[in-house]
C-alpha cells in the first residue's frame, strides 16, 4: 500500500475518531493525497460517522424505552395494583419499599438512556469524540 492510499485509510479513521474535517484534509494533502480526493474521502467518512451515530442513538432510544416500560410497569403494578407500599409487613421490613426504590432508579436510568439516544439522533455525526464512545461516558 502506498503512502497516499494509507493516508486515505488513516484520514477516514481520523474522521471517525472525531477530528475536524479541515485538520484531516490538511493532513491528507500533506501526505500526498489530492485535494479533491481528500474532500471526497472526508465527505464519505462524515456520512458514515453520521449513520453510525444514528444507529447508536436508535439502540439507546429503544433500550431506554424498554427499561422504562419494564421497570415502570412493575413499579406501577407494585404500587397501584398490589398496594405494596401501603402494606406494613412488620418492624424492620424493607421488602416492597426497597423494591420500589430499585425500580424507580431503573426508570430513571431508562429515561437517561432514552434522552441520550434522542440527543444522539438529533446531533448525529456532529457529536463530539470518537464514534466508539458515542452515547457512553468517557472517563476523564
Residue frames relative to the residue before (quaternion, step in Angstrom):
aa qw qx qy qz dx dy dz
X 1.0000 0.0000 0.0000 0.0000 0.00 0.00 0.00
X 0.3545 -0.7523 0.5128 0.2130 3.57 -0.77 1.00
X 0.7343 -0.4509 0.2930 0.4142 3.56 -1.34 0.24
X 0.6693 0.4986 -0.3091 0.4559 3.61 0.89 -0.91
X 0.6537 0.5139 -0.3134 0.4587 3.58 0.99 -0.83
X 0.6751 0.4663 -0.3004 0.4864 3.60 0.91 -0.82
X 0.6095 0.5431 -0.3510 0.4587 3.61 1.11 -0.60
X 0.6139 0.5366 -0.3471 0.4634 3.59 1.08 -0.68
X 0.6654 0.4921 -0.3022 0.4731 3.59 0.92 -0.90
X 0.6868 0.4681 -0.2932 0.4725 3.57 0.89 -0.87
X 0.6076 0.5505 -0.3503 0.4529 3.60 1.08 -0.65
X 0.6266 0.5221 -0.3210 0.4815 3.56 1.03 -0.81
X 0.6637 0.5027 -0.3009 0.4651 3.57 0.93 -0.92
X 0.6420 0.5290 -0.3292 0.4468 3.59 0.97 -0.79
X 0.6187 0.5186 -0.3410 0.4816 3.58 1.05 -0.72
X 0.6650 0.4996 -0.3034 0.4649 3.60 0.93 -0.88
X 0.6575 0.4984 -0.3037 0.4766 3.60 1.15 -0.58
X 0.6025 -0.6182 0.3321 0.3802 3.57 1.27 -0.15
X 0.4116 0.6927 -0.4967 0.3226 3.60 1.17 0.27
X 0.5716 -0.6085 0.4209 0.3548 3.57 -1.13 0.59
X 0.5908 -0.6000 0.4082 0.3526 3.58 -1.08 0.72
X 0.6252 0.5497 -0.3457 0.4328 3.60 1.03 -0.73
X 0.6641 0.4987 -0.3012 0.4685 3.57 0.94 -0.92
X 0.6647 0.5023 -0.3038 0.4621 3.56 0.94 -0.90
X 0.6393 0.5245 -0.3279 0.4569 3.59 0.97 -0.82
X 0.6609 0.4953 -0.3079 0.4723 3.58 0.90 -0.90
X 0.6550 0.5065 -0.3183 0.4617 3.59 0.94 -0.83
X 0.6592 0.5101 -0.3159 0.4533 3.59 0.91 -0.90
X 0.6574 0.4989 -0.3154 0.4685 3.59 0.97 -0.81
X 0.6410 0.5107 -0.3340 0.4655 3.59 1.06 -0.64
X 0.6693 0.4759 -0.2870 0.4931 3.58 1.26 -0.38
X 0.6483 -0.5656 0.3000 0.4122 3.59 1.29 0.19
X 0.4910 0.6284 -0.4549 0.3963 3.61 1.21 0.28
X 0.4959 -0.6563 0.4795 0.3056 3.58 -0.94 0.91
X 0.6283 -0.5801 0.3720 0.3611 3.57 -1.10 0.76
X 0.6725 0.4942 -0.3076 0.4570 3.61 0.87 -0.91
X 0.6540 0.5050 -0.3097 0.4705 3.58 0.97 -0.86
X 0.6346 0.5273 -0.3250 0.4621 3.60 1.00 -0.81
X 0.6635 0.4994 -0.3037 0.4671 3.59 0.95 -0.87
X 0.6377 0.5255 -0.3253 0.4598 3.59 1.01 -0.76
X 0.6579 0.5006 -0.3013 0.4752 3.57 0.94 -0.91
X 0.6569 0.5136 -0.3108 0.4562 3.57 0.94 -0.85
X 0.6472 0.5123 -0.3288 0.4588 3.60 0.94 -0.81
X 0.6533 0.4969 -0.3130 0.4778 3.59 0.96 -0.81
X 0.6583 0.5033 -0.3113 0.4653 3.59 0.97 -0.82
X 0.6380 0.5170 -0.3264 0.4681 3.60 1.03 -0.74
X 0.6329 0.5134 -0.3278 0.4778 3.59 1.05 -0.73
X 0.6494 0.5111 -0.3051 0.4733 3.56 0.99 -0.85
X 0.6415 0.5226 -0.3128 0.4664 3.58 0.99 -0.85
X 0.6630 0.5047 -0.2997 0.4647 3.57 0.94 -0.88
X 0.6501 0.5110 -0.3136 0.4667 3.59 0.97 -0.84
X 0.6579 0.4999 -0.3083 0.4714 3.60 0.98 -0.81
X 0.6307 0.5219 -0.3343 0.4670 3.60 1.02 -0.74
X 0.6528 0.4989 -0.3147 0.4754 3.59 0.98 -0.81
X 0.6315 0.5303 -0.3345 0.4561 3.58 1.00 -0.79
X 0.6768 0.4761 -0.2907 0.4805 3.57 0.91 -0.89
X 0.6233 0.5404 -0.3332 0.4565 3.58 1.07 -0.71
X 0.6505 0.5064 -0.3147 0.4705 3.59 0.98 -0.82
X 0.6244 0.5310 -0.3419 0.4597 3.58 0.98 -0.80
X 0.6926 0.4661 -0.2842 0.4714 3.57 0.84 -0.94
X 0.6171 0.5503 -0.3455 0.4438 3.58 0.99 -0.77
X 0.7246 0.4261 -0.2548 0.4780 3.59 0.77 -0.99
X 0.5958 0.5388 -0.3654 0.4703 3.58 1.11 -0.58
X 0.6553 0.5103 -0.3020 0.4679 3.60 0.97 -0.86
X 0.6398 0.5143 -0.3258 0.4690 3.58 0.96 -0.85
X 0.6669 0.5099 -0.3032 0.4508 3.59 0.91 -0.87
X 0.6677 0.4941 -0.3052 0.4657 3.58 0.90 -0.90
X 0.6555 0.4984 -0.3131 0.4731 3.59 0.93 -0.88
X 0.6594 0.5156 -0.3177 0.4454 3.60 0.91 -0.86
X 0.7002 0.4602 -0.2827 0.4669 3.60 0.82 -0.95
X 0.7163 0.4382 -0.2690 0.4717 3.60 0.69 -1.04
X 0.6610 0.5054 -0.3049 0.4633 3.57 0.98 -0.83
X 0.6524 0.5143 -0.3163 0.4582 3.57 0.98 -0.79
X 0.6681 0.4762 -0.2985 0.4876 3.58 0.91 -0.86
X 0.6380 0.5198 -0.3232 0.4672 3.59 0.99 -0.81
X 0.6426 0.5159 -0.3177 0.4691 3.58 0.96 -0.86
X 0.6660 0.4879 -0.3056 0.4744 3.60 0.89 -0.90
X 0.6564 0.5282 -0.3068 0.4427 3.58 0.94 -0.88
X 0.7480 0.4042 -0.2190 0.4786 3.57 0.86 -0.96
X 0.7819 0.3435 -0.1816 0.4876 3.59 0.70 -1.05
X 0.7481 0.4279 -0.2375 0.4482 3.56 0.68 -1.07
X 0.7683 0.3432 -0.1677 0.5137 3.55 0.87 -0.97
X 0.2814 -0.7882 0.4982 0.2268 3.58 1.16 -0.54
X 0.1916 0.8479 -0.4795 0.1201 3.54 1.18 0.60
X 0.6880 0.4910 -0.3094 0.4357 3.58 0.93 -0.71
X 0.6598 0.4936 -0.3212 0.4668 3.59 1.17 -0.39
X 0.6284 0.5191 -0.3381 0.4705 3.59 1.23 -0.26
X 0.2089 -0.7385 0.6238 0.1479 3.53 -1.08 0.73
X 0.1892 -0.8161 0.5412 0.0724 3.54 -0.82 0.96
X 0.7645 -0.3193 0.1879 0.5275 3.57 1.17 0.28
X 0.6627 -0.5144 0.3727 0.3966 3.50 -1.30 0.35
X 0.8388 0.2018 -0.1618 0.4790 3.54 -0.92 0.93
X 0.5203 0.6350 -0.4281 0.3779 3.61 1.21 0.03
X 0.0919 -0.8162 0.5701 0.0195 3.56 -0.73 1.07
X 0.3019 0.8299 -0.4484 0.1378 3.60 1.24 -0.12
X 0.7763 0.3427 -0.2207 0.4809 3.63 0.36 -1.14
X 0.6580 0.5134 -0.3174 0.4503 3.61 0.97 -0.79
X 0.6569 0.4972 -0.3082 0.4757 3.57 0.99 -0.81
X 0.6400 0.5159 -0.3233 0.4688 3.58 1.00 -0.81
X 0.6414 0.5137 -0.3198 0.4717 3.57 0.99 -0.83
X 0.6452 0.5248 -0.3198 0.4539 3.58 1.00 -0.78
X 0.6547 0.4974 -0.3052 0.4803 3.57 0.97 -0.86
X 0.6545 0.5038 -0.3121 0.4695 3.58 0.97 -0.82
X 0.6279 0.5267 -0.3347 0.4652 3.58 1.04 -0.74
X 0.6354 0.5045 -0.3232 0.4871 3.59 1.03 -0.77
X 0.6166 0.5398 -0.3365 0.4639 3.59 1.08 -0.70
X 0.6346 0.5150 -0.3240 0.4765 3.59 1.02 -0.80
X 0.6549 0.5071 -0.3171 0.4619 3.60 0.94 -0.85
X 0.6429 0.5095 -0.3213 0.4731 3.59 0.98 -0.82
X 0.6478 0.5205 -0.3124 0.4603 3.59 0.97 -0.84
X 0.6419 0.5100 -0.3180 0.4762 3.58 1.02 -0.79
X 0.6261 0.5315 -0.3317 0.4643 3.57 1.04 -0.78
X 0.6557 0.4972 -0.3062 0.4787 3.60 0.94 -0.86
X 0.6466 0.5279 -0.3147 0.4519 3.58 0.96 -0.88
X 0.6855 0.4712 -0.2853 0.4761 3.59 0.86 -0.96
X 0.6420 0.5166 -0.3243 0.4645 3.59 0.98 -0.82
X 0.6372 0.5227 -0.3203 0.4671 3.59 1.05 -0.75
X 0.6400 0.5119 -0.3190 0.4760 3.57 0.99 -0.83
X 0.6569 0.5112 -0.3164 0.4551 3.58 0.94 -0.86
X 0.6375 0.5068 -0.3330 0.4753 3.61 1.02 -0.71
X 0.6370 0.5209 -0.3323 0.4609 3.58 1.00 -0.76
X 0.6786 0.4881 -0.2877 0.4675 3.57 0.97 -0.87
X 0.7193 0.4390 -0.2555 0.4740 3.60 0.86 -0.96
X 0.1384 -0.8229 0.5344 0.1346 3.57 1.01 -0.79
X 0.8430 -0.1497 0.1347 0.4988 3.54 -0.93 -0.93
X 0.5686 0.6003 -0.3880 0.4072 3.60 1.24 -0.15
X 0.4442 0.6913 -0.4598 0.3368 3.59 1.27 -0.10
X 0.5002 -0.6687 0.4709 0.2845 3.54 -1.08 0.76
X 0.7779 0.3945 -0.2647 0.4114 3.52 -1.27 0.43
X 0.7344 -0.4254 0.3318 0.4119 3.46 -1.41 -0.10
X 0.5749 -0.5757 0.4490 0.3693 3.57 -1.14 0.60
X 0.6329 0.5648 -0.3317 0.4128 3.56 1.00 -0.81
X 0.7481 0.3761 -0.2210 0.5000 3.61 1.10 -0.58
X 0.4030 0.7216 -0.4857 0.2844 3.61 1.18 0.05
X 0.8109 0.2360 -0.2042 0.4950 3.50 -0.87 1.02
X 0.7219 0.3285 -0.2274 0.5651 3.57 1.25 -0.08
X 0.4996 -0.6640 0.4704 0.2971 3.54 -1.01 0.83
X 0.2532 -0.7452 0.5975 0.1537 3.54 -0.97 0.85
X 0.4639 -0.6668 0.4907 0.3152 3.59 -0.91 0.76
X 0.7826 0.3217 -0.2422 0.4748 3.54 -1.15 0.64
